[in-house]
């Protein structure tokens, strides 16, 4: 009897294994799958692979880089880009982290204030930056007119001075994107268990102590990811500079993104414009690598 049971089990194994096999695409199913996948593949190659490959091909000429290094505007654009990233990203994220604590409070007035606070991020960016450009006009802009009405003196030349113009661009960028990052940190704060704060409050910990020892350690990974992502986005930001200062005065506030567009279209040299953009790769590639590595760890707290 034991021998027959063994034989029966061995005979059933191929049947079970055949039953759990996944059916494969055959005949018309393959044709349908290919028909549905082909448009997506074609769009991917037409709008991703081809533009990227053509851009790298345009920027592969060493003569373009020699011409770029001879351009006196390029060093100032590199410096402006670094200042833009260092100041705009850090100030924006620090303020967002602090403001997220304010919006954690309960109350109708907090919800109303949060709704108003989100509006700069919700409205379209280009009309907002164009409006800021006209508000900063030295002669008849809204801000200088208000200064004249209140103090009876001329306002600063906001867009006629390189330092003021770049500062205006940075402040406008922070104003536009501060609500977005505040919402991200607000979501992170809401995910922290309230028991930790209640236990710390019972132990007599102050608000600052709770922030230093509870909030920030639990949001550190999220803060790091947001810093990387914000830096990557700010590195390619074109609208802020283009529609507020226009790269002026005297081409002194260009960043790499706007200088590349200027070289490609205004000067009619696409190869030089692509070479300008590709000079940001030594900074962009490590940022992307760090971002992907951090996300793979699965330690982002939300």
LUMVO-465812 format. One record per residue (C-alpha): y, x, z. Coordinates in steps of 0.5 Angstrom, whole numbers. Example, Ala and Ser with C-alpha at 12.3 -4.5 7.8 and 13.67 -1.06 7.14 Angstrom:
+-------+-------+-------+
|     Y |     X |     Z |
+-------+-------+-------+
|    -9 |    25 |    16 |
|    -2 |    27 |    14 |
+-------+-------+-------+
This chain:
+-------+-------+-------+
|     Y |     X |     Z |
+-------+-------+-------+
|     0 |     0 |     0 |
|     5 |     6 |     2 |
|     4 |     9 |    -5 |
|     5 |     2 |    -9 |
|    12 |     2 |    -5 |
|    14 |     9 |    -7 |
|    12 |     7 |   -14 |
|    16 |     1 |   -14 |
|    22 |     4 |   -11 |
|    22 |     9 |   -16 |
|    21 |     4 |   -22 |
|    27 |     0 |   -19 |
|    32 |     6 |   -19 |
|    34 |     7 |   -27 |
|    35 |    -1 |   -27 |
|    40 |     0 |   -21 |
|    43 |     6 |   -24 |
|    44 |     2 |   -31 |
|    47 |    -4 |   -27 |
|    53 |     0 |   -24 |
|    55 |     4 |   -30 |
|    62 |     2 |   -33 |
|    62 |    -1 |   -40 |
|    65 |     3 |   -45 |
|    70 |     1 |   -50 |
|    66 |     0 |   -57 |
|    68 |    -3 |   -64 |
|    74 |    -7 |   -64 |
|    76 |    -6 |   -57 |
|    77 |     1 |   -58 |
|    82 |    -1 |   -64 |
|    85 |    -6 |   -60 |
|    86 |    -1 |   -54 |
|    89 |     4 |   -60 |
|    94 |    -1 |   -63 |
|    97 |    -3 |   -56 |
|    98 |     5 |   -54 |
|   100 |     7 |   -61 |
|   107 |     4 |   -60 |
|   108 |     7 |   -53 |
|   106 |    14 |   -55 |
|   110 |    14 |   -61 |
|   116 |    12 |   -57 |
|   115 |    18 |   -52 |
|   114 |    23 |   -58 |
|   121 |    20 |   -61 |
|   125 |    20 |   -55 |
|   122 |    25 |   -50 |
|   118 |    30 |   -53 |
|   122 |    31 |   -60 |
|   129 |    31 |   -56 |
|   127 |    36 |   -51 |
|   123 |    40 |   -56 |
|   129 |    40 |   -61 |
|   134 |    42 |   -55 |
|   130 |    48 |   -53 |
|   130 |    50 |   -60 |
|   137 |    50 |   -61 |
|   138 |    53 |   -55 |
|   133 |    59 |   -56 |
|   138 |    63 |   -60 |
|   141 |    69 |   -57 |
|   147 |    69 |   -60 |
|   149 |    63 |   -57 |
|   149 |    66 |   -50 |
|   153 |    72 |   -52 |
|   158 |    67 |   -55 |
|   158 |    63 |   -48 |
|   159 |    69 |   -44 |
|   165 |    71 |   -48 |
|   168 |    64 |   -47 |
|   173 |    65 |   -41 |
|   172 |    58 |   -39 |
|   164 |    59 |   -37 |
|   165 |    63 |   -31 |
|   170 |    58 |   -28 |
|   165 |    52 |   -30 |
|   159 |    56 |   -26 |
|   163 |    56 |   -20 |
|   166 |    49 |   -21 |
|   159 |    47 |   -21 |
|   156 |    51 |   -15 |
|   163 |    48 |   -11 |
|   161 |    41 |   -13 |
|   154 |    41 |   -11 |
|   155 |    45 |    -5 |
|   161 |    40 |    -2 |
|   159 |    34 |    -5 |
|   152 |    34 |    -4 |
|   152 |    36 |     3 |
|   159 |    32 |     5 |
|   156 |    26 |     2 |
|   149 |    26 |     6 |
|   152 |    28 |    12 |
|   156 |    22 |    12 |
|   151 |    18 |    10 |
|   146 |    20 |    16 |
|   152 |    18 |    21 |
|   154 |    12 |    18 |
|   147 |     9 |    17 |
|   147 |    10 |    25 |
|   153 |     5 |    25 |
|   150 |     0 |    21 |
|   144 |     0 |    25 |
|   148 |    -4 |    30 |
|   147 |   -12 |    31 |
|   152 |   -17 |    29 |
|   155 |   -21 |    24 |
|   161 |   -16 |    23 |
|   157 |   -10 |    21 |
|   153 |   -14 |    16 |
|   160 |   -16 |    13 |
|   162 |    -9 |    13 |
|   155 |    -7 |    10 |
|   156 |   -11 |     4 |
|   163 |    -9 |     3 |
|   161 |    -2 |     4 |
|   156 |    -3 |    -2 |
|   161 |    -5 |    -7 |
|   163 |     2 |   -10 |
|   156 |     3 |   -11 |
|   154 |    -3 |   -14 |
|   160 |    -4 |   -19 |
|   159 |     0 |   -26 |
|   161 |     8 |   -25 |
|   165 |     9 |   -32 |
|   170 |     3 |   -30 |
|   171 |     6 |   -23 |
|   172 |    13 |   -25 |
|   177 |    11 |   -31 |
|   181 |     7 |   -25 |
|   181 |    12 |   -21 |
|   184 |    17 |   -26 |
|   190 |    12 |   -27 |
|   191 |    11 |   -20 |
|   192 |    19 |   -19 |
|   197 |    19 |   -25 |
|   202 |    24 |   -22 |
|   208 |    20 |   -25 |
|   206 |    12 |   -25 |
|   200 |    12 |   -21 |
|   198 |     7 |   -16 |
|   198 |    13 |   -10 |
|   204 |    16 |   -12 |
|   208 |    10 |   -13 |
|   206 |     8 |    -6 |
|   208 |    15 |    -3 |
|   215 |    14 |    -6 |
|   215 |     7 |    -3 |
|   213 |     9 |     4 |
|   216 |    16 |     4 |
|   221 |    16 |    -1 |
|   218 |    23 |    -4 |
|   214 |    25 |   -10 |
|   207 |    25 |    -9 |
|   202 |    31 |   -10 |
|   200 |    33 |   -18 |
|   193 |    30 |   -17 |
|   191 |    32 |   -24 |
|   196 |    37 |   -26 |
|   193 |    42 |   -21 |
|   186 |    45 |   -21 |
|   184 |    45 |   -14 |
|   187 |    38 |   -13 |
|   183 |    35 |   -19 |
|   177 |    38 |   -17 |
|   178 |    36 |   -10 |
|   179 |    29 |   -13 |
|   173 |    29 |   -17 |
|   169 |    31 |   -11 |
|   172 |    25 |    -7 |
|   170 |    20 |   -12 |
|   163 |    22 |   -13 |
|   162 |    22 |    -6 |
|   166 |    15 |    -5 |
|   161 |    12 |   -11 |
|   154 |    15 |    -8 |
|   155 |    15 |    -1 |
|   153 |     7 |     0 |
|   146 |     9 |    -4 |
|   144 |    15 |     1 |
|   147 |    11 |     7 |
|   142 |     5 |     5 |
|   136 |    10 |     4 |
|   137 |    13 |    11 |
|   138 |     6 |    14 |
|   131 |     4 |    12 |
|   129 |    11 |    15 |
|   132 |     9 |    21 |
|   129 |     2 |    21 |
|   122 |     5 |    20 |
|   123 |     9 |    27 |
|   119 |     6 |    33 |
|   124 |     3 |    38 |
|   119 |     5 |    43 |
|   121 |    12 |    43 |
|   129 |    10 |    44 |
|   127 |     5 |    49 |
|   123 |    11 |    53 |
|   129 |    16 |    52 |
|   134 |    11 |    54 |
|   130 |    10 |    61 |
|   129 |    17 |    62 |
|   137 |    17 |    62 |
|   138 |    21 |    55 |
|   145 |    20 |    52 |
|   146 |    17 |    44 |
|   147 |    25 |    42 |
|   141 |    27 |    45 |
|   137 |    21 |    42 |
|   140 |    23 |    35 |
|   138 |    30 |    36 |
|   131 |    30 |    39 |
|   128 |    23 |    36 |
|   132 |    21 |    30 |
|   134 |    27 |    26 |
|   127 |    30 |    27 |
|   123 |    24 |    24 |
|   128 |    24 |    19 |
|   128 |    31 |    17 |
|   123 |    31 |    11 |
|   127 |    25 |     8 |
|   133 |    28 |     9 |
|   131 |    34 |     5 |
|   128 |    30 |     0 |
|   134 |    26 |    -1 |
|   138 |    33 |    -1 |
|   134 |    36 |    -7 |
|   134 |    29 |   -11 |
|   142 |    29 |   -10 |
|   143 |    36 |   -12 |
|   139 |    35 |   -18 |
|   143 |    28 |   -20 |
|   149 |    32 |   -18 |
|   148 |    38 |   -23 |
|   147 |    33 |   -29 |
|   153 |    29 |   -27 |
|   158 |    28 |   -33 |
|   162 |    22 |   -31 |
|   165 |    24 |   -25 |
|   169 |    30 |   -28 |
|   169 |    27 |   -35 |
|   173 |    20 |   -34 |
|   177 |    23 |   -28 |
|   180 |    30 |   -29 |
|   177 |    31 |   -36 |
|   176 |    38 |   -35 |
|   183 |    39 |   -34 |
|   188 |    42 |   -33 |
|   187 |    47 |   -38 |
|   180 |    47 |   -38 |
|   180 |    49 |   -30 |
|   175 |    43 |   -28 |
|   169 |    43 |   -32 |
|   162 |    44 |   -30 |
|   156 |    45 |   -34 |
|   155 |    38 |   -36 |
|   162 |    37 |   -39 |
|   162 |    44 |   -42 |
|   156 |    43 |   -45 |
|   158 |    36 |   -48 |
|   165 |    40 |   -50 |
|   162 |    46 |   -54 |
|   157 |    41 |   -57 |
|   161 |    36 |   -60 |
|   169 |    37 |   -59 |
|   168 |    44 |   -62 |
|   162 |    42 |   -66 |
|   157 |    47 |   -64 |
|   151 |    44 |   -62 |
|   147 |    50 |   -61 |
|   153 |    53 |   -56 |
|   153 |    46 |   -52 |
|   145 |    46 |   -51 |
|   145 |    54 |   -49 |
|   151 |    52 |   -44 |
|   146 |    46 |   -41 |
|   140 |    51 |   -41 |
|   144 |    56 |   -36 |
|   143 |    51 |   -31 |
|   135 |    51 |   -31 |
|   135 |    57 |   -26 |
|   137 |    52 |   -21 |
|   134 |    46 |   -24 |
|   127 |    48 |   -24 |
|   126 |    51 |   -17 |
|   129 |    44 |   -14 |
|   124 |    40 |   -18 |
|   119 |    45 |   -16 |
|   121 |    44 |    -9 |
|   122 |    36 |    -9 |
|   115 |    35 |   -12 |
|   112 |    40 |    -7 |
|   115 |    36 |    -2 |
|   113 |    29 |    -4 |
|   106 |    32 |    -5 |
|   105 |    33 |     2 |
|   106 |    26 |     4 |
|   111 |    27 |    10 |
|   117 |    23 |     7 |
|   118 |    18 |    13 |
|   121 |    11 |    11 |
+-------+-------+-------+
